[in-house]
Amino acid sequence: MRVAFYNQMFALNGRPLFGNLLGHLAVHFQSNEKKVWNKTDLSRTLEIIEKSNADIIGIAEILEGQEKELEEKLKKLGYNYFFFSKGHKTKFRDLHVIVAIASKIKCVMEGVEGFPMKNEMGGGGGFIRCYIPSLKTSVINLHLANVKKKVFGKQIRFLQDLLKERKEKIILIGDFNISYSKFKNVFKDLDLISKETKTCSTTPLFKLFSYKDLDHIFVKGFKGKNIGDFRGYSDHKLIYADLK
């Protein structure tokens, strides 16, 4: 079984420097909605997801309004189970940033209430959990706040408390906005299998100043092999791992 995580950067083009900058400005600060959608293209996201050949994938930085198209296109790739959860809102157009889990394996969504977020840029892109009955496994996908935000610590404590309650096998994936070396003792019962793969930023110039392992795959009850990554159009790489 292959699991993957991808922060799609709203399906913007993050390869060129100005594409990254102008795209983020449009999403977070542009009041003209048409100008935002003109900069996004979900085919960029589908291209790299198809390449990953993942059975289960967590996706972050979906912009509210992209869900239907994303679901329709993922279904053509064999993903028949979809779950979305809202994160913080963008400032000028009041749209949510969303996380999702898409799976080729039958699973059900498990509601989780109380995940702390703040409605501002970097305030937390969302939290979602599903359960795979055939594997007796919970899959959690999240996008934590910027590490400098006070809400970041609250999110970590929320996750620690939640994990203490879980006895089944666990797959925890997401954009943690922090390198593993700086929080490696936080999830003592989980194993990092993504090997501190550097994922962000892949955008030229930004990469010279900050290229870190911000996206991670943790597990409990599994072992990982064939760990890898792909670069798409986002400023984050897609990471994946085969579990056994």
Residue, then its C-alpha position, 0 to 999 in steps of 0.5 A: m500500500r502506498v501513501a502520499f502527501y502533497n501540499q498543492m499550493f492551491a494548484l498555482n504555478g510555484r515553479p517560477l519565483f513571480g508565479n509563487l509570489l503573485g499566486h499567493l498574493a492573489v489567493h490571500f489578498q485579491s478581492n477579485e475572485k476571477k483573477v484568483w481562479n485564472k491562476t489555478d489549474l488542478s490538472r497540475t495537481l492531478e498530473i503529480i498525483e497520478k505519477s505517485n500511484a498512491d493508494i491513499i493521498g493527503i492533499a493540503e492547500i485546496l481552495e474552497g471551490q475546488e472540491k468538486e472538480l478535484e473529486e471528479k478528476l480523482k475519481k477518474l484515477g481510481y479514487n472512490y473515497f473522498f473527504f474534505s475538511k475546512g481550515h482557516k479562511t482567506k482574508f479578503r474573500d472569506l474562502h476556506v483553505i481545505v485539506a482532503i484525503a482521497s483513497k482507492i481503499k474503502c474508508v469512512m470519515e471520522g469526525v474530529e471537533g476542536f482542532p484549533m485554528k486562527n482565521e489568518m494567513g498561516g493560521g492552520g490549513g485544516f485537520i481530517r481523519c478517516y478509518i480504513p476498516s479492512l486495515k484497522t487503521s486511522v489515517i490523519n491528514l493535517h496542515l499545521a499553522n506557521v510555527k511562529k503562531k501561538v495556535f501552533g502549540k495548541q495544535i500540537r497538544f491537540l494532536q498529542d491528546l488525540l493520539k493517546e486515545r488511539k489503539e489502532k494502527i495509524i498513518l499521520i501525514g501532512d504539512f507540519n511547517i517544522s523540520y523533524s529535528k525540532f520536534k522529534n520527541v513530540f510523537k514518541d509512539l510514532d515512527l517517521i518514515s519519510k526520512e526528513t526528506k526536504t520538501c519546501s521551498t522548491t521555488p528558485l531563490f526561496k530554495l536558497f534561503s529555506y529548503k527544509d523537511l516540512d512535510h512528513i509521514f508518520v506511522k504506527g504498526f507499519k514499516g516503510k520502504n521505497i520512500g520517495d518524492f516528486r516535484g510538481y508545480s507547487d512549492h512543496k514536493l509530493i512525498y510517498a512511502d510504501l507500507k508493509 
